[in-house]
């Protein structure tokens, strides 16, 4: 049964009457902001959909208030789930913040399972409620708007054809061995080729260093692809066997066999695609294979080039970040495929108008968003000052326009978006997504953005209160 709030009275209110002195000011302010019933209701409704009768039946589960506060705390400090459990268990302030107090801290695995119930739509609703909290606190009024894009990397190693083939064979072999054991086969029924594969991958890494060993490199890749095809044939045979045995297996063994069959059916096409793209690159010289697989564990990963000297290729997803004044992120998008920056401007302005009920007085973006059409679209919507510096040669009139004081001041304000992205990556972990799958990417980015907005709201509110006291 889903609970919304922790019902018991806090033991710390009795034993620690001055416990509030232990709190950092910014965390105390976030604690107050999360008291909003609408924020808790979004999480509670998502938890009620986990099972058909979660609203009325079953034992009492972890309250929605505790769930959202633990997730926020995790992303405030960029902890792992195990770190979060350990820190909350050992810290009185974190126990009070999460409303656990003297109770049992939920296990890390429990929070993992509950967090998966919060899909992208739920996180988006939660983000909108946090924006409403910031608006009611007077932190943002939507007078300014800036937008930028960044790459959030998936949790993958640097992709090469040989290591991708090795990953696919390792997963297929491991899954077949588990299924074979569950079916009662003799030991060694599934051939394990991983030792020879590892040796071949190391040889390929050595041969790839010099163009003089190109012929040996091609020969090694041919051997590795032949081994991969043999593993794929074994996997196809195992899938047929599992299809026959699942129907007659005992209730205890049937879920194991069904899970193995599903894993093999999902992995085989991916490994076959890796074989095809390896053959196209090594034998055909084609390095631009469409829908290239960059990871068998995160197949949605894309190669994105942002023109960075230190990191020319990034492997992950392109994310759009749009802000209003006082570092409040009003919108984010995790793009399925990389769009051109220039196509994102109009939709972001429309979203800003929906959130605040009016267009901003000032809208800023970098040269990637600049075009005559985007500038006209902003002006037609009523934006007074549009900061979109043009690329390439400029006419004298355009140069004079971009040298105006208000334009240069707007450019300086836009650069703050780069700093906000840096804070998201350093403080809230948006440099690399540790959650699995596309839904995990949406959840990771959304919770990081929510944590940032709560910190910004708390910081500005505290600074404003201090200024009013000092008058």
HUFEN-V810309 format. One line per field, one symbol per residue. phi: phi as a letter, one per 20 degrees, with the letter a starting at -180 (. if undefined). psi: psi as a letter, one per 20 degrees, with the letter a starting at -180 (. if undefined). burial: I if it has 9 or more other ideal C-beta (glycine too) atoms within 8 Angstrom, else O. A space follows every 10 residues. Layout:
# HUFEN-V810309
phi: ???
psi: ???
burial: ???
This chain:
# HUFEN-V810309
phi: .edecfefff fffeecfdff ffffffffff gfffffffff fgffffffef cgdffdcnff efggffffff fffgefdlee fffffffffe dffffffeme leeffgfgff fgfffffefg ffffffffff fffffffmfc cmecbbbbcb ddfeecefec ffffffgfff ffffffffff ffenfffnfe fddfffffff fffffffffc ffdfffffff ffffffffff ffffffffff ffffeffdff gfegffffff ffffffegff ffffffffff ffedmeedff lfedaeecfe fcecddneff bfdcdrcece cccdfmmeee abcdefcfef gfeeffffff fgfffdnbef fcccbeffef afffffffff eoffcddcff emfcfgffff ffefffffff fffffgffff fffgffedne fbeeeenfff ffffffffff ffffffffff fffffffffe f
psi: ppqgqphqqp hhhghmhkhi iipqghhhgh gghjiphhgh hggghghiig qhkhhhrrqp apqhggghhh ggggihjlqr hgggggghhi phghghgikh cjappqqhhg hgghhhinah hghgggghhh ghghghijhq jkhqpqqrqr poqrmqrppq gghggggghg ggggghgghg ghikqqpjhp pojhghgggh hhgghghihp ihkgghgggg hgghhggghg hhgghgghgg ghhhhhhjqq hhhghghggg gggghhhghg hhhggghggh gghijojlpq lppipihmii pqppojkpgh nhpqocqppp pqqaqkkooi qqpopgqprp hhiigghggh gghggijrqq hppqrahhip qhghghgggh ijpgopnnpq qaqqrhhhgh gijqghghhh ghhhhhhghh hgghgghjjj hppiqprghh gggggghggg gghggggggg gghghghhhi .
burial: IIIIIIOOOI OIIOOOOOIO OOIOOIIIII IOIIOIOOII IIIIOIIIOO OOOIOOOOOO IIIIIIIIII IIIIIIOOIO IOIIIOIIOO OIIIIIIIII IOOOIIOIOI IIOIIOIIII OIIIIIIIII IIIIIOIOII OIOIIIIIII IIIIOIOOIO IIIIIIIIII IIIOIIIIII OIIOOOOOOI OOIIOOIIOI IOIIIOIOOO OOIOOOIIOI IOIIIOIIII IIOIIIOIIO IIOOIIOOIO OOIIOIIIOI IOIIOOIIOI IIIIIIIIII IIOOOOOOIO OOIIIIOIII IIIIOOOOOO OOOIIIIIII IIIIOOOIII IIOIIOOOOO IIOIIIOIIO IIIOIIOOII OIIIIIOIII IOOIIOIIIO IOIOIIIIII OOOOOOOIIO OIOOOOIIOI IOIIOIIOOI IOIIIOIIII OIIOIOOOII IIIIIIIIII IIIIIIIIII IIOIOOOOOO O
